[in-house]
Amino acid sequence: MKIYKYILLLLFFWNTAVFGQETFADWTAFETAFVKDFKRLHINELQISYRDNLELIQSERNIKKQEKMFLTYKKALKTFDRETLTKNQQLDYALVLYEINLHLERISLEKKWLTVKPRRIPTEGLQHVPMGKEWYVYFLKKWVDASVTPDALFQFGLSEINRAKKAMNAIEEASGLDSLQYQHYINSNRFFYNNVTTIQQSFENFKKEILSNLIDAFPKVAELPDVHIKQGKNEAYAQVPAYYAELRNTFYYNFFDKPFNKRQVAWIYFHEAVPGHHYQIKFEETLEKSEIKKLFSYNGYREGWAAYVEELIYEFATNTTKYDELGKWEWDIIRSVRVAMDVGLNYYDWSDEKALEFWQEHIKGQDEIALREINRMKNWPAQVITYKYGANQILQWKADIDAILPKDKPFPWLSFHTKILENGALPFSVMDAEVFGN
């Protein structure tokens, strides 16, 4: 009998150690246990390639272990009265629940996947993968937000295409030129740089001009580490106009075999440097984050923020022209078309030819970029949607404030941006509910 009781006691403590408790004295105890148990699971981070994600799926034993842990903590969450938690704890509560639900969805897919997994994961795209549509729905939730659906995102892409076209047409009409004259004008040599020195100086000049305009609108913008600007030399990244390397505090612009469009300077600097990626990442590094927030990262937040601030070029870059704004829209329409194309290729079973036809319907003379992007979307499903979706969420919050703001009162840029930035990266649906109270 003593041996039997001893075994039962061991089993109890083993179960608690592996799968966590179901009740906790307070939120701090819950947080400590959840973080510890989560780290012990060694869950793979989201990879950009669908093949990498599928190849990294763990064994059935480990998947069941994860499931038991998340179900245990989901049950434990229900024991807390949210009203007794602090504001920060309530946010962490919502974040944990968001992550648990998304992980349980992943686990359900992985359990099913292990029964149909092919010997070799197809490289031609999710259309050719067992459970391809189910995986795409999950990847959308993981990259973009748990609240999204393919159909809604496709319609969103169409609406953003129309928005970009409307803005570009307005700029053309304001030029006073007819269509042929306008195309000749915007493609003339006056809009292109042909040497690195001129490109570098253009970025450096813009950097000097813009900072003072941002101080009253973005918290700590003048207190963070300086951003460096360099020409990109890595041809593996040649397909993008620019990219940011956070460990080096540097953004790189690409200039290889084609003239550099000077209309790109303003939006690239806003997106990659300040107040875009560099600023947002360095600001987040100054925050004292809870252990729960430290567990998770959200690339959709980062890309959404960087795409959002491009919308503010005309607001804060006072020396820019309508053609600098055109540069932003020239890249924005590519992003917008990609939203619909991504869903088409990965969920509606579009062929490459149909995707190219869709591209050509909205974008002229850039088929080389289209073919590259089609390949990207098939290999990296859902990722391209993060830019437009995130920017739109922030613009919606701004519109909500504009709607109730007295006409004679300026927009509260500083408090608005502080509200978005002060908790670090979060899922947009969590931020919408917990930060903006929607």
C-alpha positions as CSV (number, residue, x, y, z in Angstrom):
1,M,0.0,0.0,0.0
2,K,2.8,2.4,0.9
3,I,4.5,1.7,-2.5
4,Y,1.2,2.2,-4.3
5,K,0.7,5.6,-2.6
6,Y,4.3,6.5,-3.3
7,I,3.8,5.8,-7.0
8,L,0.6,7.8,-7.1
9,L,2.5,10.7,-5.5
10,L,5.3,10.5,-8.0
11,L,2.8,10.5,-10.9
12,F,1.1,13.5,-9.4
13,F,4.3,15.5,-9.2
14,W,5.4,14.3,-12.6
15,N,2.1,15.4,-14.2
16,T,2.4,18.8,-12.5
17,A,6.0,19.3,-13.6
18,V,5.4,18.3,-17.2
19,F,2.0,19.7,-17.9
20,G,1.6,22.5,-15.3
21,Q,-1.0,23.2,-12.6
22,E,-4.6,24.0,-13.2
23,T,-4.9,26.6,-10.4
24,F,-2.5,29.3,-9.3
25,A,-2.2,31.6,-6.3
26,D,-2.0,34.7,-8.5
27,W,-1.1,35.9,-12.0
28,T,2.6,36.0,-11.2
29,A,2.6,32.3,-10.3
30,F,0.8,31.6,-13.5
31,E,3.2,33.6,-15.6
32,T,6.2,32.0,-14.1
33,A,4.9,28.5,-14.7
34,F,3.6,29.1,-18.2
35,V,6.8,30.7,-19.4
36,K,8.9,27.8,-17.9
37,D,6.7,25.1,-19.4
38,F,6.4,26.8,-22.8
39,K,10.2,27.0,-23.1
40,R,10.5,23.4,-22.1
41,L,8.4,22.4,-25.1
42,H,11.0,23.7,-27.6
43,I,8.4,24.7,-30.1
44,N,9.8,25.6,-33.5
45,E,9.5,29.3,-34.5
46,L,7.5,30.1,-37.6
47,Q,9.6,29.8,-40.7
48,I,9.1,31.8,-43.9
49,S,9.1,28.7,-46.1
50,Y,6.1,26.4,-45.9
51,R,8.3,23.4,-46.6
52,D,10.5,24.3,-43.6
53,N,7.5,24.6,-41.4
54,L,6.2,21.2,-42.4
55,E,9.5,19.5,-42.2
56,L,10.0,20.8,-38.6
57,I,6.8,19.2,-37.3
58,Q,7.7,17.2,-34.3
59,S,6.8,13.6,-33.3
60,E,3.3,12.5,-32.3
61,R,4.6,12.1,-28.7
62,N,5.8,15.7,-28.6
63,I,2.7,17.0,-30.2
64,K,0.5,15.3,-27.6
65,K,2.7,16.7,-24.9
66,Q,2.2,20.2,-26.3
67,E,-1.5,19.7,-26.5
68,K,-1.8,18.6,-22.9
69,M,0.2,21.6,-21.7
70,F,-1.9,24.1,-23.6
71,L,-5.2,22.6,-22.6
72,T,-4.0,22.6,-19.0
73,Y,-3.1,26.3,-19.1
74,K,-6.3,27.2,-21.0
75,K,-8.3,25.7,-18.2
76,A,-6.1,27.5,-15.6
77,L,-6.9,30.8,-17.3
78,K,-10.6,30.4,-16.6
79,T,-9.9,30.5,-12.9
80,F,-8.8,34.1,-13.0
81,D,-11.2,37.0,-12.7
82,R,-9.9,39.4,-15.3
83,E,-11.3,42.4,-13.5
84,T,-8.9,41.8,-10.6
85,L,-5.8,41.9,-12.9
86,T,-3.9,45.0,-13.6
87,K,-4.1,46.5,-17.1
88,N,-0.8,45.0,-18.2
89,Q,-1.8,41.6,-16.7
90,Q,-5.1,41.8,-18.6
91,L,-3.1,42.3,-21.8
92,D,-0.9,39.3,-21.0
93,Y,-4.0,37.3,-20.3
94,A,-5.4,38.1,-23.7
95,L,-2.0,37.4,-25.3
96,V,-1.7,34.0,-23.7
97,L,-5.2,33.0,-24.7
98,Y,-4.6,34.1,-28.2
99,E,-1.4,32.0,-28.4
100,I,-2.9,28.9,-26.7
101,N,-5.8,28.9,-29.2
102,L,-3.5,29.3,-32.2
103,H,-1.2,26.6,-30.9
104,L,-4.1,24.2,-30.4
105,E,-5.2,24.9,-33.9
106,R,-1.7,24.1,-35.1
107,I,-1.6,20.9,-33.1
108,S,-4.9,19.7,-34.5
109,L,-3.4,20.2,-38.0
110,E,-0.2,18.5,-37.1
111,K,-1.9,15.4,-35.7
112,K,-3.9,15.1,-38.9
113,W,-0.7,15.8,-41.0
114,L,1.2,12.8,-39.4
115,T,-1.5,10.5,-40.9
116,V,-1.2,11.8,-44.5
117,K,2.4,13.1,-44.6
118,P,4.1,12.3,-47.9
119,R,7.7,10.9,-48.1
120,R,8.7,14.1,-49.9
121,I,7.1,17.5,-49.3
122,P,6.2,18.9,-52.7
123,T,8.2,22.0,-53.7
124,E,5.7,23.4,-56.2
125,G,3.5,25.1,-53.7
126,L,0.7,24.4,-51.2
127,Q,-1.6,23.4,-54.1
128,H,0.4,20.2,-54.3
129,V,0.6,19.5,-50.6
130,P,-1.9,17.3,-48.7
131,M,-4.0,19.6,-46.5
132,G,-2.6,22.5,-48.5
133,K,-5.7,24.8,-48.0
134,E,-5.9,24.0,-44.3
135,W,-2.2,24.8,-43.9
136,Y,-2.7,28.1,-45.8
137,V,-5.5,29.2,-43.5
138,Y,-3.2,28.5,-40.5
139,F,-0.3,30.3,-42.1
140,L,-2.5,33.3,-42.7
141,K,-3.5,33.4,-39.0
142,K,0.1,33.0,-37.9
143,W,1.6,35.6,-40.2
144,V,-1.3,38.1,-40.3
145,D,-3.7,37.6,-37.5
146,A,-5.9,34.8,-36.0
147,S,-9.0,36.7,-37.0
148,V,-8.5,36.7,-40.8
149,T,-10.0,34.5,-43.5
150,P,-8.8,33.9,-47.1
151,D,-12.0,35.2,-48.7
152,A,-12.0,38.5,-46.6
153,L,-8.3,39.1,-47.4
154,F,-8.9,38.6,-51.1
155,Q,-11.6,41.2,-51.1
156,F,-9.4,43.5,-49.0
157,G,-6.7,43.1,-51.7
158,L,-9.1,44.2,-54.4
159,S,-10.2,47.2,-52.4
160,E,-6.6,48.3,-51.8
161,I,-5.8,47.9,-55.5
162,N,-8.6,50.4,-56.2
163,R,-7.4,52.7,-53.5
164,A,-3.9,52.8,-54.9
165,K,-5.2,53.4,-58.5
166,K,-7.4,56.2,-57.3
167,A,-4.4,57.9,-55.6
168,M,-2.2,57.5,-58.6
169,N,-4.9,58.8,-61.0
170,A,-5.3,61.9,-58.8
171,I,-1.6,62.6,-59.0
172,E,-1.7,62.2,-62.8
173,E,-4.7,64.5,-63.1
174,A,-3.0,67.1,-60.9
175,S,0.0,67.2,-63.3
176,G,-2.1,68.8,-66.0
177,L,-0.6,66.5,-68.6
178,D,-2.3,64.1,-70.9
179,S,-1.7,60.3,-70.4
180,L,1.2,60.1,-72.9
181,Q,2.9,63.2,-71.7
182,Y,2.6,62.1,-68.1
183,Q,4.1,58.7,-68.8
184,H,7.0,60.3,-70.7
185,Y,7.5,62.8,-67.8
186,I,7.6,60.3,-64.9
187,N,9.9,58.0,-66.8
188,S,12.3,60.8,-67.9
189,N,15.9,61.0,-66.7
190,R,15.0,63.7,-64.2
191,F,13.6,61.0,-61.9
192,F,16.5,58.6,-61.9
193,Y,19.9,58.4,-60.3
194,N,22.8,56.6,-62.0
195,N,25.6,56.7,-59.4
196,V,25.9,55.6,-55.8
197,T,27.2,59.0,-54.5
198,T,24.1,60.8,-55.6
199,I,21.8,58.1,-54.2
200,Q,23.7,58.1,-50.8
201,Q,23.6,61.9,-50.6
202,S,19.9,62.0,-51.4
203,F,19.1,59.6,-48.5
204,E,21.5,61.5,-46.1
205,N,19.8,64.8,-47.0
206,F,16.4,63.4,-46.4
207,K,17.5,61.9,-43.0
208,K,18.7,65.4,-41.9
209,E,15.5,67.1,-43.0
210,I,13.0,64.8,-41.5
211,L,14.0,64.2,-37.9
212,S,12.9,67.6,-36.5
213,N,9.4,67.1,-38.0
214,L,8.9,63.8,-36.2
215,I,9.8,64.8,-32.6
216,D,6.3,65.9,-31.6
217,A,4.6,62.9,-33.2
218,F,6.7,59.8,-32.3
219,P,7.9,59.1,-28.8
220,K,11.7,59.1,-28.1
221,V,12.4,59.5,-31.8
222,A,15.4,61.8,-31.2
223,E,16.7,59.6,-28.3
224,L,17.3,56.3,-30.0
225,P,20.5,55.0,-31.7
226,D,21.3,56.6,-35.1
227,V,20.4,54.7,-38.3
228,H,23.1,54.1,-40.9
229,I,22.6,54.1,-44.6
230,K,24.6,52.0,-47.0
231,Q,24.4,50.5,-50.5
232,G,23.4,46.9,-50.5
233,K,26.0,44.5,-52.0
234,N,24.2,41.2,-51.5
235,E,22.6,40.3,-54.8
236,A,20.5,37.7,-53.0
237,Y,18.4,40.6,-51.8
238,A,18.4,42.4,-55.2
239,Q,14.7,41.8,-55.7
240,V,13.7,44.3,-53.0
241,P,14.4,48.1,-53.2
242,A,15.9,48.1,-49.7
243,Y,16.2,46.1,-46.4
244,Y,17.0,46.7,-42.8
245,A,19.6,44.9,-40.7
246,E,18.7,45.5,-37.0
247,L,21.9,44.2,-35.5
248,R,23.9,46.7,-37.5
249,N,21.4,49.6,-37.1
250,T,21.7,49.9,-40.9
251,F,19.3,49.9,-43.8
252,Y,20.6,49.0,-47.3
253,Y,19.3,50.4,-50.6
254,N,19.8,48.3,-53.7
255,F,21.5,49.7,-56.8
256,F,22.9,47.2,-59.2
257,D,22.3,47.2,-62.9
258,K,19.3,49.6,-63.3
259,P,18.9,53.4,-62.6
260,F,17.6,54.2,-59.1
261,N,14.2,55.8,-59.1
262,K,14.5,59.0,-56.9
263,R,10.7,58.7,-56.1
264,Q,11.7,55.8,-53.9
265,V,13.9,57.8,-51.5
266,A,11.2,59.2,-49.2
267,W,9.1,56.0,-48.8
268,I,12.1,53.7,-48.4
269,Y,13.6,55.9,-45.7
270,F,10.2,56.1,-43.9
271,H,9.8,52.3,-44.2
272,E,13.2,51.0,-43.4
273,A,14.6,53.8,-41.1
274,V,12.7,56.4,-39.2
275,P,9.9,56.2,-38.2
276,G,9.8,52.7,-39.7
277,H,11.7,49.5,-38.9
278,H,14.7,51.0,-37.3
279,Y,12.7,53.4,-35.1
280,Q,10.1,50.8,-34.1
281,I,12.6,48.1,-33.3
282,K,14.9,50.4,-31.3
283,F,11.9,51.8,-29.4
284,E,10.8,48.3,-28.5
285,E,14.2,47.5,-27.1
286,T,13.8,50.3,-24.5
287,L,10.6,48.7,-23.1
288,E,10.4,46.7,-19.9
289,K,8.3,43.8,-21.2
290,S,6.7,41.0,-19.2
291,E,8.1,37.5,-19.4
292,I,5.0,36.5,-21.4
293,K,5.5,39.3,-24.0
294,K,9.1,38.2,-24.4
295,L,8.0,34.8,-25.5
296,F,6.3,35.9,-28.7
297,S,7.2,37.9,-31.8
298,Y,4.9,39.3,-34.5
299,N,6.3,40.1,-37.8
300,G,2.9,41.3,-39.0
301,Y,3.1,44.1,-36.5
302,R,6.6,45.1,-37.6
303,E,5.7,45.1,-41.3
304,G,2.4,46.7,-40.7
305,W,3.9,49.6,-38.8
306,A,6.6,50.2,-41.4
307,A,4.0,50.2,-44.2
308,Y,1.7,52.5,-42.2
309,V,4.2,55.2,-41.7
310,E,4.7,55.5,-45.5
311,E,1.2,56.9,-45.5
312,L,2.5,59.8,-43.4
313,I,5.1,61.1,-45.9
314,Y,3.1,64.0,-47.1
315,E,2.1,64.8,-43.4
316,F,5.7,65.1,-42.0
317,A,8.1,65.3,-45.0
318,T,7.2,68.9,-45.8
319,N,9.8,69.2,-48.6
320,T,8.4,66.3,-50.6
321,T,6.3,66.6,-53.8
322,K,3.4,64.8,-55.2
323,Y,5.9,62.7,-57.2
324,D,7.5,61.5,-53.9
325,E,4.0,60.4,-52.9
326,L,3.6,58.7,-56.3
327,G,6.7,56.7,-55.5
328,K,5.0,55.3,-52.4
329,W,1.9,54.4,-54.5
330,E,3.9,52.8,-57.2
331,W,5.2,50.2,-54.7
332,D,1.9,50.2,-52.8
333,I,-0.1,48.9,-55.8
334,I,2.4,46.0,-56.0
335,R,1.8,45.2,-52.4
336,S,-2.0,45.4,-52.9
337,V,-2.0,43.1,-56.0
338,R,0.1,40.6,-54.0
339,V,-2.6,40.4,-51.3
340,A,-5.1,39.0,-53.8
341,M,-2.6,37.0,-55.7
342,D,-1.3,35.3,-52.6
343,V,-4.9,34.0,-51.8
344,G,-5.4,33.1,-55.4
345,L,-2.3,31.0,-55.7
346,N,-2.5,29.3,-52.3
347,Y,-6.2,29.0,-51.7
348,Y,-8.1,29.4,-55.0
349,D,-5.8,27.1,-57.0
350,W,-4.8,29.8,-59.5
351,S,-2.2,28.7,-62.1
352,D,0.9,30.8,-62.5
353,E,-0.6,32.0,-65.8
354,K,-3.8,33.2,-64.1
355,A,-1.8,35.0,-61.4
356,L,0.3,36.8,-64.1
357,E,-2.9,37.8,-66.0
358,F,-4.3,39.3,-62.7
359,W,-1.0,41.2,-62.2
360,Q,-1.0,42.5,-65.8
361,E,-4.6,43.7,-65.4
362,H,-3.4,46.1,-62.7
363,I,0.3,46.7,-63.3
364,K,1.9,47.4,-66.7
365,G,5.4,46.6,-67.9
366,Q,6.7,44.8,-64.8
367,D,6.2,41.2,-65.7
368,E,9.7,40.3,-64.5
369,I,8.7,41.4,-61.0
370,A,5.5,39.5,-61.3
371,L,7.2,36.2,-62.1
372,R,9.5,36.7,-59.1
373,E,6.6,37.5,-56.8
374,I,4.6,34.5,-57.9
375,N,7.5,32.3,-57.0
376,R,7.9,34.1,-53.7
377,M,4.2,33.7,-52.8
378,K,4.2,30.0,-53.6
379,N,7.2,29.3,-51.5
380,W,6.5,31.8,-48.7
381,P,2.6,31.8,-48.4
382,A,0.9,34.6,-46.4
383,Q,4.0,36.7,-45.7
384,V,3.4,39.3,-48.3
385,I,0.0,40.2,-46.8
386,T,1.5,41.5,-43.6
387,Y,2.4,44.9,-45.0
388,K,-1.0,45.9,-46.2
389,Y,-3.1,44.3,-43.5
390,G,-1.1,45.8,-40.7
391,A,-1.1,49.3,-42.2
392,N,-4.8,49.1,-42.8
393,Q,-5.5,48.2,-39.1
394,I,-3.5,51.2,-37.9
395,L,-5.2,53.5,-40.4
396,Q,-8.6,52.3,-39.2
397,W,-7.7,53.2,-35.6
398,K,-6.6,56.6,-36.9
399,A,-9.9,57.0,-38.7
400,D,-11.9,56.2,-35.6
401,I,-10.1,59.0,-33.8
402,D,-10.6,61.4,-36.7
403,A,-14.3,60.7,-36.7
404,I,-14.7,62.0,-33.1
405,L,-12.1,64.7,-33.2
406,P,-13.4,68.3,-33.2
407,K,-12.6,70.0,-36.5
408,D,-10.4,72.7,-34.9
409,K,-8.3,70.2,-32.9
410,P,-5.1,68.8,-34.4
411,F,-4.7,65.0,-34.6
412,P,-3.0,63.7,-31.4
413,W,-0.1,62.0,-33.2
414,L,2.2,61.5,-30.2
415,S,-0.4,59.9,-28.0
416,F,-1.7,57.8,-30.9
417,H,1.7,56.4,-31.8
418,T,2.6,55.9,-28.1
419,K,-0.5,53.8,-27.7
420,I,0.5,51.6,-30.6
421,L,4.2,51.3,-29.6
422,E,4.3,51.2,-25.8
423,N,3.5,47.5,-25.4
424,G,5.8,46.3,-28.2
425,A,4.7,43.9,-31.0
426,L,1.2,42.4,-30.5
427,P,-1.3,40.6,-32.7
428,F,-3.6,43.2,-34.2
429,S,-6.8,41.7,-32.9
430,V,-5.5,41.6,-29.4
431,M,-4.4,45.2,-29.7
432,D,-7.8,46.2,-31.1
433,A,-9.6,44.7,-28.2
434,E,-7.2,45.4,-25.3
435,V,-5.5,48.7,-26.3
436,F,-8.2,50.4,-28.4
437,G,-11.2,48.8,-26.6
438,N,-13.1,47.7,-29.7
